[in-house]
Amino acid sequence: MRLPIVAANWKMHKTPAEAAEFAQALVAPLLPFEGVERVICPPFIAIPAVAEALRGTPIKVGAQNVHQEPQGAYTGCISVPMLQGLVEYVIVGHSEVRQYLCETDAMINAKAKAILAGGLKPIIAVGESLAQREAGETVAFVGAQVRAALEGIPAEALPSIVIAYEPIWAIGTGRNASPEDANQTIKVAVRDVIAALYGEATAQQVRIQYGGSVKPENMADYMRMPEIDGALVGGASLKLNDFVALVRLAQEAKSG
């Protein structure tokens, strides 16, 4: 049984003070849900404040991106060594990063390797555009992203990796893939690809999230799907009651 994981991607929201206050407010309502791994990913500048607010609790902290090099002349970037001791998870490959920062599959693969080498855990986001979906290219495109992201990563590292399937056309749009469609895409384009690379036993250990306009109204339906092990949540994670509801719904669906 894979432990469900629900991660909050706050994107470019909340000052350090706002982030710390919000994180502190999350602790008590999230504590009962031990059947779900809970992760908060604030902006870089708020990570120390959130890490302090959550210190001593089972709620984990994550970063939204990282540079693949440990140090160097990379203005505006953050390295894995800078995150060690503050976070456990790092999101890489989010569609917004791929689009706005022009990150390539090769860069995302290098980042995943750097994260693992530094003792942290990557959440690797993959997903297709609306044009690719309508052209019937979803499975081939997402599968290629998964293969590229995992290139050269040994099988023993796979249990430390989370994959987030986030169809680009569903992120922040209010649209979302149906639970059945998301489950099938995750099965064929992600888990089956991992099985082809590493074997079925290894593939069954990898947790795969769904992301894209996830909210309390549809969370239970996604979590009832056998291939979906949690959610990477954007907008709904900025609302305390909504995020707590998502975690509760994940536990109820997966423990039933």
C-alpha positions, -999 to 999 in steps of 0.1 A, spaced: 0 0 0 15 33 -11 12 61 14 -8 89 -2 9 123 -5 -8 156 -8 15 186 -16 7 223 -15 24 243 -43 19 279 -31 36 292 -63 43 330 -60 20 337 -31 26 347 6 53 367 22 75 350 48 53 363 76 21 353 59 35 319 50 46 312 86 12 323 100 -6 301 75 17 271 82 11 274 119 -26 276 113 -24 243 93 -7 223 120 -36 215 143 -62 206 117 -37 185 97 -23 165 126 -51 139 127 -45 127 92 -15 104 97 -25 82 68 -14 110 43 20 125 39 14 163 40 39 186 22 39 224 20 60 241 -8 62 278 -2 83 303 -22 120 301 -16 122 332 6 95 318 29 110 283 33 130 291 65 100 306 82 77 277 72 103 252 82 105 268 116 67 269 120 64 232 111 95 220 131 86 191 153 54 183 134 49 155 108 41 180 81 69 182 56 84 212 37 92 213 0 108 237 -25 92 247 -58 124 243 -79 162 240 -76 193 245 -98 211 213 -108 246 227 -98 257 228 -61 271 263 -65 283 288 -91 276 319 -110 239 314 -114 223 346 -104 189 342 -88 191 304 -84 190 281 -53 210 249 -50 204 216 -33 229 223 -5 211 255 3 179 236 8 193 208 29 180 209 65 151 230 54 131 208 30 125 172 23 109 175 -12 116 196 -43 92 201 -72 109 200 -106 95 200 -141 63 220 -133 47 231 -166 51 268 -156 88 263 -151 91 244 -184 71 272 -201 83 304 -185 119 294 -176 124 272 -207 135 242 -187 142 211 -208 138 174 -201 176 172 -198 176 199 -172 149 183 -152 167 150 -153 199 167 -140 179 184 -112 163 151 -102 197 135 -99 211 164 -79 181 163 -55 186 126 -49 223 129 -45 217 156 -19 194 133 1 162 150 -8 132 137 -28 120 150 -61 84 155 -71 87 154 -109 58 170 -128 48 158 -162 18 167 -184 5 175 -219 -9 206 -235 -45 208 -248 -33 206 -284 -13 174 -276 -43 160 -259 -67 168 -288 -42 153 -312 -41 120 -293 -5 125 -283 -9 124 -245 5 89 -238 35 93 -261 43 128 -249 39 121 -211 57 88 -215 86 105 -231 87 130 -203 88 102 -177 116 84 -196 137 115 -199 132 125 -163 144 91 -151 173 87 -175 203 73 -156 185 71 -122 190 37 -105 161 15 -95 169 18 -58 162 55 -60 127 51 -74 108 48 -40 122 83 -32 106 98 -63 71 111 -67 56 117 -101 29 144 -105 7 141 -136 -6 175 -143 -23 181 -177 -13 216 -186 -47 224 -199 -61 217 -164 -38 238 -143 -55 269 -129 -82 268 -156 -111 252 -136 -110 224 -161 -98 190 -151 -94 155 -164 -121 131 -153 -109 108 -126 -112 78 -149 -92 96 -176 -65 107 -152 -62 72 -137 -59 56 -172 -32 82 -183 -13 76 -151 -14 39 -156 -4 38 -192 18 69 -196 35 68 -162 34 36 -142 36 13 -172 65 33 -185 83 29 -152 75 -8 -152 91 -11 -186 122 6 -174 126 -9 -139 101 -38 -136 66 -40 -122 76 -44 -86 96 -11 -87 68 7 -105 43 -3 -78 64 15 -52 63 49 -70 37 73 -58 19 92 -86 -1 124 -79 -27 141 -100 -27 178 -103 -49 203 -121 -78 222 -106 -81 198 -77 -106 210 -51 -127 195 -23 -156 189 -47 -136 165 -69 -108 152 -46 -126 121 -33 -133 109 -69 -96 112 -78 -85 95 -46 -107 65 -52 -88 58 -84 -62 29 -78 -33 45 -97 -37 80 -81 -17 83 -49 -24 119 -39 -24 154 -54 -2 183 -62 -24 212 -53 -22 248 -65 -50 273 -58 -69 252 -33 -38 249 -11 -39 287 -5 -72 282 14 -68 267 48 -101 249 50 -99 236 14 -64 222 18 -74 205 51 -104 190 33 -83 177 5 -60 159 30 -90 145 49 -106 133 17 -74 116 6 -72 97 39 -108 87 38 -106 74 3 -74 55 7 -81 40 41 -115 28 31 
